[in-house]
Amino acid sequence: MRSWIWPFGALAPRWEVTLRTEPPDNLPVYRLLTGKDDAEFCRRVSEALRLGYRLYGSPCCTFNGQAVIVAQAVIWPSAEAE
């Protein structure tokens, strides 16, 4: 827990931050998210980022004859150090 002093002497709110070393819910440290290029896919990527994953590499896309299919890899931060 840290407290900060702002420029005018007022104390900032205190935050407690818990850093996870492993992904939650037994998720893998590396994930390749794939799906149609739509809002649902964007929500899945956003959810992974909210959980603490980081983008890994560039997104990819292809066309399967009916829809654009996209892929984005995400990685858990502790795996980047290995």
LINJO-V216769 format. One line per field, one symbol per residue. phi: phi as a letter, one per 40 degrees, with the letter a starting at -180 (. if undefined). burial: I if it has 24 or more other C-alpha atoms within 12 Angstrom, else O. A space follows every 50 residues. Layout:
BEGIN
phi: ???
burial: ???
END
This chain:
BEGIN
phi: .bbbbcdcgcccccbbbbcccbccffcccbbbcbiccacccdcccccccc chcbcbgccbaabcgbacbbaacbbcdccccc
burial: OOOOOOOOOOOOOOOOOOOOOOIOOOOOIIIIIIIOIOOOOOOIIOOIOO OIIIIIOOOOOOOOOOOOOIIIIIIIIOOOOO
END
